[in-house]
Amino acid sequence: MKLLLGYISEQLKKFLTPNHRLLSVEIVTNRLLLKPVSMIYKEDIFREFTEEITTYMYPQPPKEVSDTESFINDSLFEIKKEQSLVLVILKRNTQEFLGCVGIHNINRRNPELGIWLKKSVHGNGYGLETINTLKKWADGNLDYEVLVYPVDRENIRSRRIPERLGGTIFREFDKTNLSGKVLHILEFRIPKK
Ligand SMILES: CC(C)(COP(=O)(O)OP(=O)(O)OC[C@H]1O[C@@H](n2cnc3c(N)ncnc32)[C@H](O)[C@@H]1OP(=O)(O)O)[C@@H](O)C(=O)NCCC(=O)NCCS
């Protein structure tokens, strides 16, 4: 009886005082620091998540800063529920904002990756460095089979990322994004190994 009461009180404690462990995730690479998205980055995201950046992505660029606030609030909600991990990508030594990366459906067998970098820092290989390190984090922290990386067939820079990580094309399909453009998606799958 004592044991049972102890167990119930443990479970109740967990339920009543969630520790939101994903909010304390920090991942460091040679050049980068990844940490959970927060309102501190509202202006950076609003300014940098432009029409050009979203050309091959599903989401639309924000029209108002309140759209970015909603994105951050939704992301925080999902992080707290441990469904997604949405991180900002910062330069390690200066903390300059570079972009965002997310891993979604983290409790499923096939979590999905998404990434964007601000235009002025493209061409430095930060995309591969980010996804490479996030995969390592997933390997150590998630029980998954494959990471899904959907990418438009014309988005050559982005395609290089799953290709470099040993991903292969699992299926192809058309999907209309929120700006009304039809994307031809190649769904790469990167095995856990
Ligand atoms: C996808 C993204 C994060 C990659 O950015 P990045 O890390 O700066 O990428 P890089 O410029 O370093 O290039 C990545 C690779 O593409 C290659 N590449 C770049 N431009 C190229 C071109 N015009 N033609 C062919 N290959 C090209 C690079 O040589 C590199 O290949 P390598 O790793 O074999 O050397 C960035 O382009 C981005 O934010 N795009 C907009 C948002 C987006 O589309 N996100 C992805 C959605 S799936």
PDBQT file of the ligand as one rigid body, heavy atoms in Angstrom, charges set to zero:
ROOT
HETATM    1  C1  LIG A 201      18.832  24.999 -47.499  1.00  0.00    +0.000 C 
HETATM    2  C2  LIG A 201      19.802  25.979 -46.860  1.00  0.00    +0.000 C 
HETATM    3  C3  LIG A 201      19.597  25.964 -45.350  1.00  0.00    +0.000 C 
HETATM    4  C4  LIG A 201      21.232  25.510 -47.180  1.00  0.00    +0.000 C 
HETATM    5  O1  LIG A 201      22.075  26.583 -46.981  1.00  0.00    +0.000 OA
HETATM    6  P1  LIG A 201      23.651  26.490 -46.837  1.00  0.00    +0.000 P 
HETATM    7  O2  LIG A 201      24.015  25.626 -45.716  1.00  0.00    +0.000 OA
HETATM    8  O3  LIG A 201      24.104  27.884 -46.829  1.00  0.00    +0.000 OA
HETATM    9  O4  LIG A 201      24.046  25.734 -48.135  1.00  0.00    +0.000 OA
HETATM   10  P2  LIG A 201      25.382  25.938 -48.940  1.00  0.00    +0.000 P 
HETATM   11  O5  LIG A 201      25.321  27.146 -49.795  1.00  0.00    +0.000 OA
HETATM   12  O6  LIG A 201      26.519  25.827 -47.994  1.00  0.00    +0.000 OA
HETATM   13  O7  LIG A 201      25.350  24.742 -49.986  1.00  0.00    +0.000 OA
HETATM   14  C5  LIG A 201      24.966  23.437 -49.687  1.00  0.00    +0.000 C 
HETATM   15  C6  LIG A 201      25.439  22.551 -50.843  1.00  0.00    +0.000 C 
HETATM   16  O8  LIG A 201      24.830  22.940 -52.063  1.00  0.00    +0.000 OA
HETATM   17  C7  LIG A 201      25.849  23.204 -53.039  1.00  0.00    +0.000 C 
HETATM   18  N1  LIG A 201      25.389  24.321 -53.867  1.00  0.00    +0.000 N 
HETATM   19  C8  LIG A 201      25.187  25.583 -53.481  1.00  0.00    +0.000 A 
HETATM   20  N2  LIG A 201      24.736  26.312 -54.524  1.00  0.00    +0.000 NA
HETATM   21  C9  LIG A 201      24.651  25.468 -55.573  1.00  0.00    +0.000 A 
HETATM   22  C10 LIG A 201      24.252  25.603 -56.925  1.00  0.00    +0.000 A 
HETATM   23  N3  LIG A 201      23.815  26.777 -57.399  1.00  0.00    +0.000 N 
HETATM   24  N4  LIG A 201      24.278  24.517 -57.723  1.00  0.00    +0.000 NA
HETATM   25  C11 LIG A 201      24.695  23.323 -57.254  1.00  0.00    +0.000 A 
HETATM   26  N5  LIG A 201      25.075  23.126 -55.968  1.00  0.00    +0.000 NA
HETATM   27  C12 LIG A 201      25.064  24.193 -55.143  1.00  0.00    +0.000 A 
HETATM   28  C13 LIG A 201      27.076  23.541 -52.235  1.00  0.00    +0.000 C 
HETATM   29  O9  LIG A 201      28.258  23.282 -52.982  1.00  0.00    +0.000 OA
HETATM   30  C14 LIG A 201      26.930  22.594 -51.084  1.00  0.00    +0.000 C 
HETATM   31  O10 LIG A 201      27.268  21.301 -51.491  1.00  0.00    +0.000 OA
HETATM   32  P3  LIG A 201      28.380  20.471 -50.751  1.00  0.00    +0.000 P 
HETATM   33  O11 LIG A 201      27.858  20.307 -49.329  1.00  0.00    +0.000 OA
HETATM   34  O12 LIG A 201      28.433  19.192 -51.465  1.00  0.00    +0.000 OA
HETATM   35  O13 LIG A 201      29.608  21.299 -50.825  1.00  0.00    +0.000 OA
HETATM   36  C15 LIG A 201      19.597  27.416 -47.399  1.00  0.00    +0.000 C 
HETATM   37  O14 LIG A 201      19.811  27.397 -48.779  1.00  0.00    +0.000 OA
HETATM   38  C16 LIG A 201      18.249  28.017 -47.088  1.00  0.00    +0.000 C 
HETATM   39  O15 LIG A 201      17.995  28.492 -45.995  1.00  0.00    +0.000 OA
HETATM   40  N6  LIG A 201      17.357  28.065 -48.097  1.00  0.00    +0.000 N 
HETATM   41  C17 LIG A 201      16.051  28.710 -47.963  1.00  0.00    +0.000 C 
HETATM   42  C18 LIG A 201      15.098  27.920 -47.100  1.00  0.00    +0.000 C 
HETATM   43  C19 LIG A 201      14.948  26.517 -47.601  1.00  0.00    +0.000 C 
HETATM   44  O16 LIG A 201      14.754  26.269 -48.781  1.00  0.00    +0.000 OA
HETATM   45  N7  LIG A 201      15.040  25.581 -46.658  1.00  0.00    +0.000 N 
HETATM   46  C20 LIG A 201      14.995  24.159 -46.949  1.00  0.00    +0.000 C 
HETATM   47  C21 LIG A 201      13.656  23.663 -47.099  1.00  0.00    +0.000 C 
HETATM   48  S1  LIG A 201      13.719  21.929 -47.500  1.00  0.00    +0.000 SA
ENDROOT
TORSDOF 0
